[in-house]
């Protein structure tokens, strides 16, 4: 039996709260019995447990009575103090199932351990998930038997939760950083990579497993490490650093990066390491260098052009340092700031400068003026000034950017040329006066013979010159006459129509647009006459698209309803330096030739695109300069031409038309105009497959002389199903993606055979979107034909990268085909697809298109609306109207009758002579060219009958009227309107006090 403890000894010594429980409790009534009966092994173990800072619990005896220390109280929680001294099964019931098995092993002498073992316990009245590290140690008595088991317990719940959160945080960090195209890493205080994102693998070509846990020195190399060593050490002290540097890349060479060192500073101020964020900025650097080069080129161009570049705000105030202006004028910033720059402008020119600026600001158009400006040495020089307004999104002017170009030498040269021309003209006049005096003084026969010989020589020279100009003369005489007659018919009928539709705004708008077309046609005819006299062209910097669009109405009227017109525009069309009136006339000529080739029925395609003629092309074609051009192509579906005809088609007088159907000068005029403008003409044709004529107009680098309105309508998609047929994999993928992004359901095929298989599968399809040129035996037109047979409501849209859009070798596309030319934008494709689908689905419901609005001056209103009829003509005033064109005669007669005149009509000279004999006539209105006779001769004969007769030549060909021997005549150029003819008749009659109608005498 063990010796009883001394009554004066308080056991166990220490042990905190649990030691006190042992000392104060009466253990006689427990399963352990009185405390003085406890075995030495039990007492020794308890002494160790209660004084240990580590949570420990002892189960003793067959009922496993629990005894533990203060550190274990946190583990047992709310079960304390009731659990102290109770059997384990009663003290902590939910743990008993686990402890029972473990205690059995321990009582057999087996030490058992568990790491991070999970439990669900209710130690605080509610279930909670916990984890413990458990170490079970058998406690043996002196006899070697196992009387109890000591368990050391370490709760790891918080550590496990923290590790889990850390892993989740690292996973999220890795997920986020792996998606970024940025080099992201973390380097600890030992300068070892602890984290790198996926972009390190792309940049360095290394597996990140080969980077993590390696020193930075090994990864980036000794040389590069030494260049960064100071920055690394500074970052480890907690200093953030940003710098630009070059970094080797596996793609080749060095790339500039922006490197950010971001220290990681803990709550206690320590720096365990730092993050490195490296952003690739090579493209930014390249762009910056390119911008600098561009700026240098721009500045060099300005200096080469002897120009002064300037910038002002919207109110014409100079607000920044203008180095070029200051250097040329000698003004300091304080002197030219605001509108102080106006002091350098010549005082006599300042008012014009202000007015030109006011007009340009109001219209938001280019500011153009010529004025004198004082140089720093006080000398005034001439400058051509152009300023471009910079607009914001609301269309308001933000600032002006412009250039002053010194043209002093140019103006001096022009003045010298004018002086030379005046001197030559004076010499000619002196010579003519001398010759006249000589003829007057020498009346003898010899002098008359000499004069006759001189006159014959002059006549021969004129004849030679007339023969040289015969081609152009026929062009100007024939085309101008016929075209002006046509315009007169249109103009007259429109004026009569305007009275019938007065008050109908929609109809009046259409008539106004048509009158605008008449005016433009008249301008074309007058410019043709000027060209026939070899006058200089008037080229401008234009975009041909504007004029082609503006000619839509006149082209449709000229070609008729049986000819379909399709116009194809490429995006980003360049400007060209060309005479706008001449290019319009050339296009009209080509269109009319195409109409005749198609016998009035077919399709006309007009295409505009940018192109480049290289050196090889220029060597194989005469008079062609390599460079950039704007191509205007006109294609028809007519009969085509053989190679023999193509060789002669541009020759003057050559024509395939029947006698009297054309002069054969249309293409010759087009060819000469384009060549004169520095361009090139090319013709393509096959018998039975139509003709394409391409005009290559030289590109202009200057800004357009008129404002360009850009269609920026938003792209609109749909939900229909589109079958894309394209053999190029990359193009097909791009188109499918664009259409899908617009909301369409998209099917795809690599050739026509596969596309037909998709169509025959029964899948509902709304639109077939196919390339024109496809591999395989089946071509796109055949695919479209078979597809429409199987799906009658199918819409078809072709696309092509070639200009031969109306001619396909081996077969022509069906009438009504829709074509989208490559390359095209997303917006262009979206609008074209919607247009084709809507036309197919709602063709029968389409409303008529609204009339075009032309930006041209308003035309005079019809006679009935001008108030001309308020001034009554003289009583019984009569007008003899001689005109061989029936429509012109009828329209003009009705206008004059409505104005109060008595009109006598005649279609030829014979009828006119009969009318003069039968009726008293006050005014004769006649054309110059009448069938078989001359209007000049008719006027001379009529003046003999009526000496006071007013005579008006209404004609489209005014050549030779200056040599007319009839005095006091008026000339009215076709086309004229009602106001003009009534006004000139009144002017003519105002020259005499009485009318022939008031005379009683009749002509003999």
Secondary structure, DSSP 8 states (H G I E B T S, - for coil): ------TT--SS---HHHHHHHHHS-GGGSTT--GGG--HHHHHHHHHHHT-SS-EEEEETTTTEEEE-HHHHHHHGGGTTTTTTSBHHHHSHHHHHHHHHHHHHHHTT--EEEEEEEEEE-TTSS-EEEEEEEEEEEEE-TTS-EEEEEEEEEE-HHHHHHHHHHHHHHHHHHHHHHTSSEEEEEEETTSBEEEE-THHHHHH---GGGTTTSBHHHHH-HHHHHHHHHHHHHHHTT--EEEEEEEE-TTSSEEEEEEEEEEEE-TTS-EEEEEEEEEE-HHHHHHHHHHHHHHHHHHHHHHHTTEEEEEEETTS-B-S--HHHHHHH---HHHHTBTGGGGGB-GGGHHHHHHHHHHHHHHT--EEEEEEEE-TTS-EEEEEEEEEEEE-TTS-EEEEEEEEEE-HHHHHHHHHHHHHHHHHHHHHHHHHHHHHHHHHH--SHHHHHHHHHHHHHHHHHHHHHHHHTHHHHHIIIIIHHHHHHHHHHHHHHHHHHHHHTTT-HHHHHHHHHHHHHHHHHHHHHHHHHHHHTT-----EEE-HHHHHHHTHHHHHHHH-TTEEEEEEE-TT--EEEE-HHHHHHHHHHHHHHHHHHTTT-EEEEEEEEEEEE-HHHHHTSTT---EEEEEEEEEE-S----HHHHHHTTSTT--SS-TTS--S-HHHHHHHHHHHTT-EEEEEE-TTS-EEEEEEEEEE-S--SS------------S-EEEEE-S-HHHHHHHHHHHHHTT-EEEEESSHHHHHHHHHTT---SEEEEESS-SSSS-HHHHHHHHHHH-TT-EEEEEESSS--S--TTS---TT-EEEESS--HHHHHHHHHHHHHHHHHGGG-----------------HHHHTGGGS---TT-EEEEE-S-HHHHHHHHHHHHHTT-EEEEESSHHHHHHHHHHS--SEEEE-SEETTEEHHHHHHHHHHH-TT-EEEEEES--TTGGG----SEEEEESS--HHHHHHHHHHHHTTSSS-GGG------
